[in-house]
Amino acid sequence: MSDPVTGPAVVALGGGHGLFVSLSALRNLTERLTAVVTVADDGGSSGRLRRELGVLPPGDLRMALSALCDDSEWGRLWRDVLQHRFASAGTLHGHAMGNLLIVTLWDLLQDTVTGLDWVGRLLGARGRVLPMAAVPLDIEATVRGVDPAFPDDLRPVRGQVAVARTPGRLGAVRLVPEEPPACPEALEAVRAADWVVLGPGSWFTSVLPHLLVPELSAAVRTTKARRCVTMNLGQQKGETDGFSCEAHLDVLREYAPDLRLDAVLADPTAVEDHASLERAAARFGARLIMRQVSLGDGTARHDPLRLAAAYRDVFAGVVGDA
């Protein structure tokens, strides 16, 4: 592994568990790390706080901060505090302590980024966490066959949870509002980065939304940084049923046709057709790098240390199977 203090400036785009695992890997390579997090969650504790207080949904931001906590007794304890969920018969049931702490700081400081930076200081975070947009977002999709009785009917489905769980085939995806203001600090981080990493994660609700925020999409497309897409280890029920790895890339190309990539990172166990994926990567101008990044226990879960080793090779320009 490279010295994390002197490592490259890396911006990781995503949300939820996918971003958590990429940050858990990247923190082994650099402390010059920024997470740019989707803000469209409308379920659970985040959804309740968003509806009640009109704030950004804090859950994915909390998870990203937890992934970057200092590897010390102090950092691990505060990570556990952030991730703690209340179980009760009252209104606190299901709320994550970290969500409440984050929105408390937002209320006191009246500044989203400053509030997140204070939580990062509490954790001794090895990096910074920023929202991708300055306002809460909704994801809306056109879905074919929501009702099995009418398999060809197209219907709109709105909300991240609903889109992720829809039984139909996802078509066009958009944000509401359509042109939200990007977080200025996120734009600065992307423009100053050495590498921008997209994925893994829920393709339509965590990865693609970054390319639907006009200012952020433009920054990703025009930055002098190199760009890497990390492929998922399997299909996600409701979002990408029946999708091959190359179909995932085709979705990105549909929404960002002029996006250039330098590397596509995939686990060979998740690739059905190596040649097809290589051609799909080449359409972005990217090289395909195959590495075992899964836990290897039969589940579709990434191993943070194997993923860190793969990112090290990507950043070093190492090509070929390992």
Rosetta blueprint (number, residue, H / E / L):
1 M L
2 S L
3 D L
4 P L
5 V L
6 T L
7 G L
8 P L
9 A L
10 V E
11 V E
12 A E
13 L E
14 G E
15 G L
16 G H
17 H H
18 G H
19 L H
20 F H
21 V H
22 S H
23 L H
24 S H
25 A H
26 L H
27 R L
28 N L
29 L L
30 T L
31 E L
32 R L
33 L E
34 T E
35 A E
36 V E
37 V E
38 T L
39 V L
40 A L
41 D L
42 D L
43 G L
44 G H
45 S H
46 S H
47 G H
48 R H
49 L H
50 R H
51 R H
52 E H
53 L H
54 G L
55 V L
56 L L
57 P L
58 P L
59 G H
60 D H
61 L H
62 R H
63 M H
64 A H
65 L H
66 S H
67 A H
68 L L
69 C L
70 D L
71 D L
72 S L
73 E H
74 W H
75 G H
76 R H
77 L H
78 W H
79 R H
80 D H
81 V H
82 L H
83 Q H
84 H L
85 R E
86 F L
87 A L
88 S L
89 A L
90 G L
91 T L
92 L L
93 H L
94 G L
95 H L
96 A E
97 M H
98 G H
99 N H
100 L H
101 L H
102 I H
103 V H
104 T H
105 L H
106 W H
107 D H
108 L H
109 L H
110 Q L
111 D L
112 T H
113 V H
114 T H
115 G H
116 L H
117 D H
118 W H
119 V H
120 G H
121 R H
122 L H
123 L H
124 G L
125 A L
126 R L
127 G L
128 R E
129 V E
130 L E
131 P E
132 M L
133 A E
134 A L
135 V L
136 P L
137 L L
138 D E
139 I E
140 E E
141 A E
142 T E
143 V E
144 R E
145 G L
146 V L
147 D L
148 P L
149 A L
150 F L
151 P L
152 D L
153 D L
154 L E
155 R E
156 P E
157 V E
158 R E
159 G L
160 Q H
161 V H
162 A H
163 V H
164 A H
165 R H
166 T L
167 P L
168 G L
169 R E
170 L E
171 G E
172 A E
173 V E
174 R E
175 L E
176 V E
177 P L
178 E L
179 E L
180 P L
181 P L
182 A E
183 C L
184 P H
185 E H
186 A H
187 L H
188 E H
189 A H
190 V H
191 R H
192 A H
193 A L
194 D L
195 W E
196 V E
197 V E
198 L E
199 G L
200 P L
201 G L
202 S L
203 W H
204 F H
205 T H
206 S H
207 V H
208 L H
209 P H
210 H H
211 L H
212 L H
213 V L
214 P H
215 E H
216 L H
217 S H
218 A H
219 A H
220 V H
221 R H
222 T H
223 T L
224 K L
225 A L
226 R E
227 R E
228 C E
229 V E
230 T E
231 M L
232 N L
233 L L
234 G L
235 Q L
236 Q L
237 K L
238 G L
239 E L
240 T L
241 D L
242 G L
243 F L
244 S L
245 C H
246 E H
247 A H
248 H H
249 L H
250 D H
251 V H
252 L H
253 R H
254 E H
255 Y H
256 A L
257 P L
258 D L
259 L L
260 R L
261 L L
262 D L
263 A E
264 V E
265 L E
266 A E
267 D L
268 P H
269 T H
270 A H
271 V L
272 E L
273 D L
274 H H
275 A H
276 S H
277 L H
278 E H
279 R H
280 A H
281 A H
282 A H
283 R L
284 F L
285 G L
286 A L
287 R E
288 L E
289 I E
290 M E
291 R L
292 Q L
293 V L
294 S E
295 L L
296 G L
297 D L
298 G L
299 T L
300 A L
301 R L
302 H E
303 D L
304 P H
305 L H
306 R H
307 L H
308 A H
309 A H
310 A H
311 Y H
312 R H
313 D H
314 V H
315 F H
316 A H
317 G L
318 V L
319 V L
320 G L
321 D L
322 A L
